[in-house]
Amino acid sequence: MNLLFSNDKRGHYPSSWYAATASPLPPFAPLNGQTQADVCIIGAGFTGVSAALHLAKLGYDCVVLDAQRIGFGASGRNGGQLGMGQRMDQRDLISLIGDQNADLLWQMGLAAQDLVKDLIAAHDIGCYLKPGIAYLGNTKSDANDLRNYADFLNMRYGGDHIHALDRDAGHALCPSPAYHGGLIDQKSAHLHPLRFVLGMAKAAIDLGVRFYEQSYVHAVRAAHGVHQVQTDKGSVSAKHVVYAGNGYLGNLERKTASRVMPINNFIAATEPLGDAINDVLAKDIAVADSKFVVNYFRLSHDGRLLFGGGENYSYRFPKDIAQTVRKPMLEIFPQLKDVKIDYAWGGTLGITMRRMPFFSRLGQGEWSASGYSGHGVGTATQAGQLIANAIHGDSTGFDAMAQVPCLPFPGGSIAKTPLLVLAMTWYSLRDRFGI
């Protein structure tokens, strides 16, 4: 069974609020026959489209292959949060790789946010970019840790965009009694992810990038410095290959597959809330909480609550996604028990053992970046830029990300999923009982 096709109709976006409020590009034909390019990119999400756009700006001829549609995967389905730093707590990252390297990655996280904002401005991408993400604690201990984290970041890195929130300040933003305060980062932001990735793709197309949709890659072979990327009906010859499939990459590239685990996450969009909107969020910010299986939410431009919550680890989404999301949503906002859910959808993302992405030079002319672990809006977009720079001769940024140790999941490709389910079940029990 293949996650690319097990939950969605081939060649169609999911029935999400994002798809309903985007302006999809006209479908691109599948690859048919042989073609050549400087770079062949597998996957048309944030990483692949950003890589193509930045490579085209540098003068490279690029082909992008996607088994479905541009932005079909996690890039067009996620929570739309452009978060701060890296996915790993900066304090833990310092312990793992040392002060100098961790400080560099913090600055790269800031640069990733700037990159997304600059691309939106430069290419006039209408994706409803809004500032502010609050990170709120589900327990008093979690909230205290988040406030300490805000103090740590301000002391170490300065700036005036991160602020600790006591309980009252947190409730002034999000009045749910489930939360005890935390921190807010005003440099972070939220946006419509499908409109963003489609806007990048349009800019890449204008620069000559060739996209082929419904072109599933089932083999990559290298000989004499040239890679042959094989689809059902065609092939691409290229000096460089970029693996940008993230959670949908499957076993196409084994080293990446051993370190990146696909999991499914779910989002619902309520009906427009009208006057009740201030009882959910008093300001138009995004929120992510401190549970291991994170709840994340924000308001849409048409006055809905977009709420993400719940995970599973199989090849199938639950039959009733709306009910799956409604349960954690009502734990946070019990007053929404009678509110209608207009859209509910699932998506597959890639996680790693340490929740830091896996960047790797797999071989001569082979590049991989994936495993963003829910932090992909900025990091995956930046990954595409870093890959483009590395192909052009400056691998400084790519190498900085690649030097973070990324452990393979225990059990290999056969046993890693059952082991992950056991681990996730333990953490979900901790969430449930507030341990």
Secondary structure as UniProt FT lines:
FT   TURN            3..5
FT   TURN            10..11
FT   HELIX           17..20
FT   STRAND          33..42
FT   HELIX           46..57
FT   TURN            58..59
FT   STRAND          62..65
FT   TURN            70..71
FT   HELIX           74..76
FT   STRAND          81..82
FT   HELIX           90..97
FT   HELIX           99..122
FT   TURN            123..124
FT   STRAND          130..136
FT   HELIX           140..157
FT   STRAND          162..165
FT   HELIX           167..173
FT   TURN            177..178
FT   STRAND          182..190
FT   HELIX           193..206
FT   TURN            207..208
FT   STRAND          210..212
FT   STRAND          217..223
FT   TURN            224..225
FT   STRAND          226..231
FT   STRAND          234..243
FT   HELIX           246..248
FT   TURN            250..251
FT   HELIX           254..257
FT   TURN            258..259
FT   STRAND          261..270
FT   HELIX           274..279
FT   STRAND          286..289
FT   STRAND          296..299
FT   TURN            301..302
FT   STRAND          305..312
FT   HELIX           321..332
FT   HELIX           334..336
FT   TURN            337..338
FT   STRAND          341..351
FT   TURN            353..354
FT   STRAND          358..363
FT   TURN            364..365
FT   STRAND          366..370
FT   TURN            373..374
FT   HELIX           376..392
FT   HELIX           396..402
FT   TURN            410..411
FT   HELIX           412..433
//
